[in-house]
Amino acid sequence: MTLPRELDEAAMMDGASPLRILWSVILPQSYPVLMAVTVFHIMWAWNDYFGPLIYLSTNRDLWPISVAISTFSGIYGSRPQLIQASALLALILPLILFFLAQRFFVQGIVITGVEK
């Protein structure tokens, strides 16, 4: 919503079609936003607990890691080092995803021209 309308108008003046404007002007400037939405959605799905607990309660092979850690905690509750290790293993993939997406977050700050 904050992309300048002048960029669209300049592309139209150069003879670009609406699809070309979308592909060459709008999408390259929207990469940081699209990446942020993607990372947030993956994190939401990764941390979802009640949906898989309800729908997959009978099939243990399809449980996501959030439900499995809860069951694991119930079994090995007296051994906190095992629960901590399982939580650390569950944290690895979102942490890798965040560091890979960090480049796009910084690019979004650079494109907008926000200075401190």
C-alpha positions in Angstrom: 0.0 0.0 0.0 2.9 2.3 0.4 4.5 1.8 -3.0 4.5 5.1 -4.8 1.9 5.4 -7.5 4.5 7.4 -9.6 6.4 4.1 -10.3 3.3 2.6 -11.9 2.6 5.8 -13.9 6.3 5.9 -15.1 6.1 2.3 -16.2 2.8 3.1 -18.1 4.4 6.1 -19.8 7.2 3.7 -20.9 4.6 1.5 -22.5 4.5 -1.4 -20.0 1.4 -3.5 -19.8 -0.4 -4.0 -16.5 1.1 -7.5 -16.2 4.6 -6.2 -16.9 4.1 -3.5 -14.3 3.1 -6.1 -11.8 6.0 -8.4 -12.7 8.8 -5.8 -13.1 7.8 -2.9 -10.7 5.5 -4.1 -8.0 6.7 -7.6 -7.2 10.5 -6.7 -6.8 9.6 -4.1 -4.2 7.2 -6.4 -2.5 9.7 -9.3 -1.9 10.3 -8.2 1.8 6.6 -8.1 2.5 5.9 -11.4 0.9 8.8 -13.0 2.7 7.6 -11.7 6.0 4.1 -13.0 5.4 5.6 -16.4 4.4 7.8 -16.6 7.5 4.9 -15.6 9.8 2.6 -18.2 8.2 5.2 -21.0 8.5 5.8 -20.1 12.1 2.0 -20.1 12.8 1.7 -23.5 11.2 4.8 -24.8 13.0 3.5 -23.7 16.4 -0.1 -24.7 15.9 -1.2 -27.0 18.6 -4.9 -27.4 18.9 -5.8 -28.0 15.3 -3.5 -31.0 14.8 -4.4 -32.2 18.3 -8.1 -32.4 17.3 -7.8 -33.6 13.8 -4.9 -36.0 14.1 -5.5 -37.4 17.6 -5.9 -41.0 16.3 -2.9 -41.0 13.9 0.3 -40.5 15.9 2.5 -40.8 12.8 1.2 -37.5 11.4 1.5 -35.4 14.6 3.5 -32.2 14.2 6.3 -31.5 16.6 4.3 -29.3 18.9 1.9 -32.1 19.8 4.6 -34.7 19.9 6.6 -32.6 22.4 3.6 -32.3 24.7 3.2 -36.1 24.7 6.9 -36.6 25.1 6.7 -34.2 28.1 4.0 -36.3 29.6 6.0 -39.5 29.3 9.4 -38.1 30.4 8.2 -35.3 32.8 10.7 -36.3 35.5 13.7 -35.8 33.1 13.7 -32.2 32.1 16.9 -32.5 30.1 15.1 -34.6 27.6 12.3 -32.1 27.3 14.8 -29.3 26.9 16.6 -31.2 24.1 13.4 -31.9 22.2 12.4 -28.2 22.5 15.9 -27.3 21.1 15.4 -29.6 18.2 12.0 -28.1 17.5 13.7 -24.6 17.5 16.3 -25.4 14.9 14.2 -25.2 11.7 12.4 -21.9 12.6 15.8 -20.4 13.5 17.3 -21.4 10.2 14.3 -20.0 8.4 14.7 -16.7 10.2 18.3 -16.4 9.4 17.7 -17.2 5.7 14.9 -14.6 5.5 16.9 -11.9 7.4 18.4 -10.7 4.1 14.9 -9.9 2.8 14.0 -8.1 6.0 17.0 -5.9 5.7 16.3 -5.3 2.0 12.8 -4.1 3.0 14.3 -1.5 5.3 16.8 -0.4 2.6 14.1 0.0 -0.1 11.8 2.1 2.1 14.7 4.5 2.9 13.9 4.6 6.6 16.9 5.9 8.5 17.5 6.0 12.2 
